[in-house]
Amino acid sequence: MASIKNVAAAAGVSVATVSRVLNDHPSVSPAARATVLAAVETLGYRPNAVARSLRTDQTRTLGLVISDVLNPYFTELARSVEEEARALGYSVIIGNADERPELQDHHVRTLLDRRIDGLLVSPTDGGSPLMLDAARAGTAMVFVDRWIPGMDVPVVRADGRTAIHDLVTHLHTLGHRRLAIIAGPAATTTGSERVDAFREALQEYGLPLPDAYIGQGDFQAASGRRVTEEFLDLPEPPEVVFAADNLMALGALDAIRARGMRVPDDIALAAFDDIAWFVHTDPPITAIAQPTPELGRAAVRALVDRIEGRPPQSVTLPARLVVRRSCGESLGESRGESRGEPLSPQPSPHSSPQRSNT
């Protein structure tokens, strides 16, 4: 990637002159301006993508890059981020990565070019050289929901391990023994963590998790349908399908209904990431609910702390199991017909990210 020094050398001017051209300073002659801009175009230089994050002036603007704007979880997260930012005097520019790392980095680069004061990101994979460079250069940054291991960046997330354990306990109590999972991408922290938690919970009850009962999804509905079809084609299909996010759960429900089967009479269904729609399915879907509005607000507060010179810290909030009727529960056992009141932010004792004072 070309640097500002490369541009200066190609144009035959000083780095200071290049900087003045890129910042529209009036002292630069038209000829020098044209020469510098030509060098910028030839070298493909992207001015100030990372360096601008070291500025001392503020635009009162935050960037938010979410994994999938069509996922109701991220839609609700974005709304809470915008509301909290507005209350603190900031505006928000949102970029939708659509679960694509290259599109994620495009939005990050564009937001840095726009001179945002800080960046909230829910990473689409486990690594991004651009974000690593931006963090090292001093960009105020907070990860929300997902994170990139090894980066010294505060993380605001929900702890789903306890809730997944509660779900497995619930399913075991109902008499289910063959449990399968539609996993999210292994490259994402949430994808790998939910599979690990599910396996650990099954082991506590002496239940196996054969490879055939682990289906690889991508947090999209189509993958939920495809994996569920594969489960149903097994010589011994699972008794329960646990989808590691809401869209994959809806895809699983489509696949089950397409076979003329009913939930939970023929097969049970549970999901991670509760959404309002789950109350209106027939039957209502048992799900793990994250404290989404609280996550958004906590992420903004951590980022603003970083921008305004206060030490930000990672925050982990508890998720909870919402029991409905998609796993064979009786009406009396169901205790989650609505999503309920928001959870109060409390640190979880399980799987909390390293607290960070960056």
N, C-alpha and C positions, 0 to 999 in steps of 0.2 A: 504494500500500500504506500503510495507517494506521501511524502511529508512536506511541510511548509518549506523546509530547507531545499528539497528537490525542486519545488516550484521557483524559489528564489534563484537557484543556480541555472535553471532552464531559461528564466527570463532575464538573467544578467542583472538582477537588482538585489537589494538587501532583504533580509527576512522582515525587517520593519516596514519596508515598502509594500511587500506582499500583504502584511497584516493590515496596513492602511487601506489597500485596495479592497480587501475582503470585508472591511468594515465601513466602506463608502466614505472614507475620509476625504474632505475636499482639497487637501493639499497636494494630492497626486495629479500629475499631468495626464491629459488624455492619452498620450502616446504610451506612457508607462502603464496606465490602467489597461490599455488594450493588450500590451505585451504580456502582462501578468495573467489576465483572463484567458489568453490563448494558451499559456503554459498550464493553467489549471485544467482547461478542457483537454489538452493533449495528454496530460499525465493522469487524468481521471481523479484528481484530488478532490476530496470531500472536506471543505473547510470547517474547522471547529467542531467536528463530530464528537470528539472527546475533550479537546482542550477547552471548549466553551464551558464545560462543567466546572472548571476551576475559577470562573469569574467571581467577582465579589458583588456585582449588581444582581438584582432579582427581577424576575418577570411575574412573580406570584402565580406561576403556572406549574402544574404537576402533570407528568405523563403516566398513563396507565396502559400496560400491554397485557391483555387477557388472552387466555388460551382459545376460547371459543364463545363468541358473543351469542350464538344460538343456544348454548347450554343455559337453562334457566338459573343454574347456580351462579355462573359468572355474570349473568345479567343482573341478578340481585346484588352480587358483590360490587359491580360497577356503580350501581345506584347508590349504595351506601358510601362508597368512596367519594362520589361526587357530592353527596349531601354533606359529609363531614368536611371535605375540603372547602366547600362554599362557606360553611359556618366558621372556618378558620381564616377566611379571606383569600382562598386560592381557587383558581379555575383548573379544570381537568381536560386534557386531550387524550382520547382513548384510541388505541390501536388494537385490532382483532387479528391474532396470529393464526386463527383457524387450525390450530394444532400443527402448524408447519414451522420448523425452526428457521428456515430462510425468510419467511414472512415476518416472524418475530423480530429477527435482527434488522430487517428493513424498517420496521416501526421504531425500534430502539434508535437506530441511526437518524431517522427523520426527526424524532422527538428531541434528540440531542442537538440537531441542527436548528431546531426551533427555540433553543435556549431555555428549555424548561429548568425549573429550580431543583427538581428531584424526580425520581423514577420509581414507580411501583410495577413489578413484573411478576407474573405467574408463568414460570418458564415452561416451554413445550418439550424440553429435553434436558439431559444432565450436563450440558456444557455449551458455552457460547464464548468464543474468544473475544467478541466485541464487548459483551457485558463484563468480562474479566478485565479487559483494558479500561473500560469506563470506570469500574470500581477502583482500580489501581490509580487512576488519574484523579480520583477524589469526587466523582459524581455521587451525590446523595441518592442512595438506592435502598429499597426494601423489597424483599421477596414476600409474596402473599400466596397462601395455599400450598404452592410448590416452592422448591428451592434448588439451588445448585450446590451439591456437597463440596466442601473445601473452600468456598468463597466466604470472605469475612464480611458478610452482609446480614443485617438483622432479618429474621424470618417471623412472619405472623401467620399462624396456621392452626388448624384444629387437630386434636389428637383423636384418631379414629380407632386406635387399638382396643381401648376399653369397650367401646360400643360394639366393635366387631366380636369381641369375646362375649359380650352380653347377647348378641344375636345368635351365636353358635350355641350358647347355653339354652336360649329360648327354643331353638330348633331341636336340640337334643331332648329337651323336656317334652316337646310335642311328639317325639318318637321318630324323628328323621335321623337316618344314619348315612345315607349316600348324598353328600353335599358337594356341589360343583361351583366354580367361580368363573365369571367372565372378567378377566383381568384387564386393567388399563396398560398402556405402553410401559414396558420395563425400564425405558430410558427416563421416565418421570419418577420423581420421588413418591408421589401418591400411588402410582401404578404398582411399584415394587413393594411399598410399605403395606398396602392393603392385602396383597397376596401373602406376604410374610405373616401378618397378623392373623389371617384366616387359617393358615396352616398351623400356626402355634396354638390357636384355640382348639382346632380339631384334635391335635396331639394330646391336649389335656384330657380329652374324653376317649382317647384310644382310637380315634377315627382316622382312616387313611385319607390322603388326598392324592390319588393316582394322577399321572400325567394326563390321562384322558379326561379328567375332571377339571383341568386348568385350560381354559380357552383364551387365546390371545385376542383381545379387542383393542380399540383405539379411542375409546371415549366417544364413539359415534354410534348412532342407532343401528346403522347397517351392520356393523361388526357384532352388535348384540344379537341381531337376528341370525347372522351366519353361524356364530358360535353355538347358539341354542339349537339350531338345526343339526349341528354336528353332535351335540349332546343327545338329542332325541334319536339319532340314528345308531347310537351305541347298543351293543347287545344287552347291556344292563344300564339303562339311562339313570341319571341321578334323580333323587327324590326332590331335591331343592336346587334351584339355580340362584346364586347370589351374584348380582351384577354390580361391579365396582364403581358405577356411576349411573345417574338417572337416565341418560339417553340410551345407554346400552340396555337398561332394564326395559325401556319402552320397546326397543327392538326385540328383546327376548319375548315380551308379551305378544308382539305381532307374530313371531314364529310359532309360539304355542297355539295361538288361535287359528293360524293358517293350517295347522294339522287337525283342526276340529277338536282340540283338547281344551280342558278348562282348568283354570287356576282357582283353588288349590286342589281340586278333586283328582286331577291327573298328575300334576306336578306343581310344587310350591315355588314361589318367586319372592325374592327380597332384593333390596337395592341399597347402595350407598348414595348419599346426597338426596335427601327428601325434597320434594317439590310440591307445590299446591295441587298439581294435576293428579297426584297419587291418591288424593282423597276421593276423586271423582271416577276412578277406574272401578271396574266390577270384577273381583272385589277390590276394595282399597288396599294399596300395597304397603306392606311392612317395610320400613326403611330406616336408615341411619341419618339423622338430621345434624347438619353442621350449623354453628351459630353464625351464619353468613353476615348479617348486618354488623354484628360486633367485630368480626374479622376485618371488614372494610374500614370501620371507624378506627380500630386499633392500628391498622396499617398506615392510615393517613397520619395519625398522631405520631407514630414512630418516625415517619418520613419528615414531618415538619420539625420534630425534635432535632433530627440530623441537620436539616437546612438551617435552623435557627441557632445551632451551636450547642444544643443540649445532647447529652449522651443517649442515643436510642437503645432500646433493648428488644430482644426477641420475645414474642408472646405466644403461648400455646393455650388454647381454649378447649374445653371438652365437647366432643360430639355426644349424641345420645340416641338410644334406640327408641323408635316410635312403632309400637305394636298395633297392627291393623288386622286384616283377615286374609292375606294372600298366602299364608303358610299353614293353613288349617286351624287357625285360632277360632274359638267360639266367639260369639258376639260379646259374651261377658268378659273374655280375655282381652278384647281389643281396648286399647287405651290411647289411641292416637288419631281419632277421626279428623282432627284439625292439627295444624302444625304447632299450635300452642304458643305460649309467650316466648319471646327471645330469651336465650340463656344469659345469665350474668357472667361477665368475663372473669374467669378464675383459672389460674395456672393448673395444668394437669400434671400429676406425678409420673405419667407414663410417656416415654419417648419424646421428651421435650427437646427441641434444638438447643444447641449451645447458646447461652445468653451472650449477647454481643454488645460491646460499647463502642462500636465504630463511629 
